[in-house]
Amino acid sequence: RSAQPFKQVTFLLPTEEIGVRKKDLSIIPPEEIWAMRKKIIGLVVEALSGWQIWVKPHPSMENLARSRKELESIAPTVKVVDPSEPVDRYIAQSKVVIGIPADSTALFTASLQSPETVVISADLHGELLGDSFRDTKGIEYVHTLEQLKELFERVRDGRYEKQKVPAQPDSFNNAAEAVAYAYGKNIHG
């Protein structure tokens, strides 16, 4: 990273096109899910005017044409990228990484890979398991559009201060060591 912060946002796009509300276990239909995705990206465009927005689909996403058509039409700064590209490339280049339910391990990866990056878990439908990162240090959990807008404004205006995440060792021998470290240091919550 350079000393100048990148004016880039990565929006992690899950494959799921329906959800389940936590409060009453009702189905959130695809139209409502897509409307909220577009609303979030529109809010980024509005609050972080001029910033590049990378929409990174999950690698198993199949209907890329719909995503591209619907999301890239929001603004010229929105680009849906190839799902097979490594997410860490976009994390490293972004000042902000946004995930929505179904929660992505890429959010946790982003919080460790780039501790200075603003990592956001946006559970705006109150989804079942949508609050997986609610108490995770290094990940901002929001559940309303107002909270999300205020967070974007703080980032834009240089008023955002990230909660410090404890230092991690440079490497692990395997995934089990990384998980044991995370739980031992209470990184998960």
Buried (B, 14 or more C-beta within 10 A) or exposed (E): EEEEBBBBBBBBBBEBBEBBBBEEEEEBEEEEBBEBBBBBBBBBBEBBEEBBBBBBBBEEBEEBEEBBEBBBEBBEBBBBBEBEEEBEEBBBBBBBBBBBBBBBEBBBBBBBBBBEBBBBBBBBBBBBEBBBBEEBBBBBBBBEBEBBBBBBEBBBEEEBEBEEBEEBEEEBEEEEEBEEBBEEEEBBE
